[in-house]
């Protein structure tokens, strides 16, 4: 069984989904410390031919808060400054002319107009939205449900053990610099690295193609055809060096 693990992201990018497609179980690591100015509560869209960040406001209590403890900062009900409707309006303005926007917009609008209290619940909803649109069926589990112990390499190895993995599919981020592959080898869990080549597809606007945007950019521009760009005919994972 191939297992991958990553923190839950808000409207994640294509590389996140591609890695999910390539494993048998994807673990949402929600029990670790929340990272400020990361992808856990923000994403990027194409607007006026440039990348633009969109951020879900969160309540700042302690720097040691875990992701599954993070609360969303909501304005009073009915306020014109409510972040969700304002974010949807921004997305609507950015993608109103995209070929498939009208098809996929209603569910996104419903999601962003809902009253969310916890960030993890919103992120789950945004991920479900994309998984349904791109027909991604990889099972999901939260790390907080598995009860792992340790940090970094030890924690990831414990997640693999609890999930019954024989292979861990590592990402393209910071884990490549700290993951103790020897520790995994001794435990009988192989390590491979996700190799991702960002696909090019038609984007609204005359400027050059912008990679790394939220996956809704592909969805609104290409629609169901975007399914063929995830996990298929792409570079395969490579084994970690011994």
C-alpha positions in Angstrom: 0.0 0.0 0.0 1.3 3.4 -1.0 0.6 6.2 1.5 1.1 9.9 1.2 0.6 12.5 4.0 0.2 16.2 3.9 -1.3 19.1 5.9 -4.8 20.0 4.8 -4.8 22.9 2.3 -7.5 25.4 1.3 -8.4 24.9 -2.4 -5.1 23.1 -3.1 -3.0 23.3 -6.2 -2.7 20.6 -8.9 0.5 19.0 -7.5 -1.3 18.3 -4.2 -4.1 16.5 -6.1 -1.7 14.6 -8.4 0.1 13.2 -5.4 -3.3 12.1 -4.0 -4.2 10.3 -7.2 -0.9 8.3 -7.1 -1.3 6.8 -3.6 -3.7 4.2 -2.1 -4.4 6.3 1.0 -3.9 10.0 1.6 -3.4 11.2 5.2 -4.5 14.7 6.1 -2.0 15.7 8.8 -4.2 17.9 10.9 -2.7 17.4 14.3 0.5 19.4 13.7 1.2 23.1 14.4 -0.6 25.6 12.1 1.7 27.5 9.8 1.1 31.2 9.3 1.3 32.5 5.8 1.1 29.0 4.4 -1.3 27.1 2.2 -3.4 25.9 5.1 -5.6 29.0 4.9 -4.8 30.6 1.6 -4.6 29.8 -2.1 -3.8 31.7 -5.4 -5.9 32.4 -8.4 -5.3 34.2 -11.7 -6.8 37.7 -11.7 -6.1 40.4 -14.2 -3.4 38.2 -15.7 -1.4 37.9 -12.4 -1.4 35.6 -9.5 -3.4 36.8 -6.5 -3.5 35.4 -3.0 -6.8 34.7 -1.3 -6.8 34.2 2.4 -9.2 32.7 4.9 -8.9 34.9 8.1 -8.2 32.9 11.2 -8.3 33.7 14.9 -4.8 34.2 16.3 -4.6 32.8 19.8 -1.4 30.9 20.3 1.5 30.1 18.0 1.3 26.5 19.2 -2.2 26.0 18.0 -2.7 22.8 15.9 -4.4 22.9 12.5 -7.4 21.0 13.8 -7.8 23.6 16.6 -7.7 26.7 14.3 -10.8 28.8 14.2 -11.9 31.0 11.3 -12.4 34.7 12.1 -16.0 35.5 11.1 -17.5 38.9 10.9 -21.0 39.3 12.4 -23.7 37.7 10.4 -25.0 39.9 7.6 -21.9 42.1 7.5 -20.9 43.3 4.0 -17.3 42.6 5.0 -17.9 38.8 5.5 -14.9 37.1 4.0 -16.7 34.2 2.3 -19.0 36.1 0.0 -16.3 38.6 -0.7 -13.9 35.9 -1.7 -16.6 34.4 -4.0 -17.1 37.7 -5.6 -13.4 38.0 -6.3 -13.4 34.5 -7.9 -16.4 35.3 -9.9 -14.8 38.5 -11.3 -11.6 36.6 -12.1 -13.2 33.6 -13.8 -16.6 34.9 -15.1 -15.4 34.4 -18.7 -13.9 31.0 -18.2 -15.6 28.3 -20.3 -16.7 26.1 -17.4 -17.2 28.6 -14.6 -21.0 28.6 -14.7 -21.1 24.8 -14.3 -18.9 24.6 -11.2 -19.6 28.0 -9.6 -22.8 27.2 -7.7 -21.3 24.6 -5.3 -18.3 26.9 -4.7 -20.6 29.8 -4.0 -22.6 27.6 -1.5 -19.4 26.6 0.2 -18.0 30.1 0.6 -21.4 31.5 1.7 -21.7 28.9 4.5 -20.8 29.7 8.1 -17.7 27.8 9.0 -16.2 27.7 12.4 -13.1 25.5 12.0 -10.5 25.8 9.3 -10.2 22.0 8.9 -13.9 21.7 8.1 -13.7 24.3 5.4 -10.6 22.7 4.0 -12.3 19.3 3.9 -15.2 20.9 2.0 -12.9 22.6 -0.5 -11.1 19.3 -1.0 -14.3 17.3 -1.5 -15.4 19.9 -4.0 -12.2 19.3 -6.1 -12.2 15.5 -5.6 -15.8 15.3 -6.9 -15.0 17.5 -9.9 -11.9 15.6 -10.9 -13.3 12.2 -9.9 -10.5 11.5 -7.3 -11.4 8.4 -5.3 -8.3 7.9 -3.1 -9.5 7.2 0.5 -8.7 9.9 3.1 -8.0 9.8 6.8 -7.0 12.5 9.3 -3.9 12.0 11.3 -5.7 13.0 14.5 -7.9 9.9 14.0 -4.8 7.6 13.9 -3.1 9.0 16.9 0.6 9.2 15.8 3.4 10.1 18.1 6.8 11.8 17.4 7.8 14.5 15.0 8.9 14.7 11.4 10.4 11.4 10.2 9.3 9.5 13.3 5.8 10.9 13.0 5.5 10.1 9.3 6.8 6.6 9.8 4.3 6.0 12.6 1.5 7.2 10.3 2.7 4.7 7.7 2.7 1.9 10.3 -0.7 2.7 11.5 -2.1 2.8 8.0 -0.4 -0.5 7.1 1.8 1.1 4.4 4.7 -0.6 2.6 5.6 2.5 0.7 5.6 6.2 1.6 5.2 8.7 -1.3 7.0 11.9 -0.2 6.2 15.3 -1.5 8.2 18.0 -3.1 8.5 20.3 -0.1 10.5 20.4 3.1 10.3 16.7 3.9 13.0 16.0 1.3 15.5 17.8 3.4 14.7 16.1 6.7 13.1 12.7 6.0 15.3 9.9 7.5 15.0 7.4 4.7 17.2 4.9 6.6 14.7 4.9 9.5 12.0 3.9 7.0 14.2 1.3 5.4 14.9 -0.3 8.8 11.1 -0.4 9.4 10.5 -2.1 6.1 8.8 0.9 4.5 10.1 2.1 1.1 10.3 5.8 0.3 9.6 7.2 -3.1 9.4 10.9 -4.1 6.6 12.5 -6.0 7.8 13.9 -9.3 5.5 16.4 -10.8 5.6 18.3 -14.1 3.0 21.0 -14.1 0.7 20.7 -17.1 -0.1 23.6 -19.4 -3.7 24.3 -20.4 -5.6 27.3 -21.7 -6.0 30.1 -19.2 -8.2 33.1 -19.4 -6.1 36.2 -20.3 -3.4 37.1 -22.7 -0.4 37.0 -20.4 1.9 33.9 -20.2 0.7 30.7 -18.4 0.8 30.9 -14.6 1.6 27.6 -12.9 0.9 26.7 -9.2 -2.6 28.2 -9.0 -5.5 26.7 -7.1 -6.9 23.7 -8.9 -10.1 25.7 -9.6 -8.1 27.5 -12.3 -7.9 24.2 -14.3 -11.5 23.3 -13.4 -13.0 26.6 -14.7 -10.9 26.7 -17.8 -10.9 23.1 -18.9 -13.7 21.3 -17.0 -13.9 17.5 -16.8 -11.0 17.2 -19.3 -8.7 18.3 -16.5 -9.1 14.8 -15.0 -6.8 13.5 -17.7 -4.0 15.8 -16.4 -4.0 14.2 -12.9 -2.0 11.0 -12.3 -2.1 9.9 -15.9 0.8 10.1 -18.4 2.8 12.1 -15.9 6.3 11.3 -14.5 6.2 8.5 -12.0 7.6 8.6 -8.5 11.3 7.8 -8.1 12.9 5.8 -5.3 14.7 7.6 -2.6 18.5 7.2 -2.5 19.7 4.5 -0.1 
